[in-house]
Amino acid sequence: MASAFADVALKAIEAGWNPEEVASAMVELADHMMLGVIANGDLAYDLSILRRR
């Protein structure tokens, strides 16, 4: 995963992004992914409760 992460960062820099922009964007993407994982888990839990009724 680290290799793919570095590849994405290097491609963004080659496309004209500065390293700070790349790091910030990647942190934001990871944060959004984590929020999605949490929301999906919450939804799955809520649905499991509703299915029991």
C-alpha positions in Angstrom: 0.0 0.0 0.0 2.9 2.4 0.7 4.2 2.0 -2.8 0.8 2.8 -4.3 0.4 5.8 -1.9 3.8 7.1 -3.0 3.0 6.6 -6.7 -0.2 8.7 -6.4 1.7 11.4 -4.5 4.5 11.5 -7.2 1.9 11.6 -10.0 0.2 14.6 -8.3 3.5 16.4 -7.9 4.3 15.7 -11.6 0.9 17.1 -12.5 1.9 20.4 -10.8 0.7 20.0 -7.2 3.1 21.0 -4.5 4.0 18.5 -1.8 2.0 20.3 0.8 -1.2 20.2 -1.4 -0.6 16.5 -2.1 -0.2 15.7 1.6 -3.3 17.7 2.6 -5.4 16.2 -0.2 -4.4 12.6 0.8 -5.1 13.2 4.5 -8.5 14.6 3.5 -9.2 11.6 1.3 -8.2 9.2 4.1 -10.4 11.1 6.6 -13.4 10.9 4.2 -12.8 7.2 3.7 -12.8 6.6 7.4 -16.0 8.6 7.9 -17.6 6.5 5.2 -16.4 3.3 6.9 -17.9 4.4 10.2 -21.2 5.5 8.5 -21.5 2.2 6.7 -20.9 0.3 10.0 -23.5 2.4 11.8 -26.0 1.8 8.9 -25.4 -2.0 9.0 -26.0 -2.0 12.7 -29.2 0.0 12.4 -30.4 -2.3 9.6 -29.7 -5.4 11.6 -31.9 -4.0 14.4 -34.7 -3.2 12.0 -34.6 -6.6 10.5 -35.1 -8.2 13.9 -38.5 -6.5 14.3 
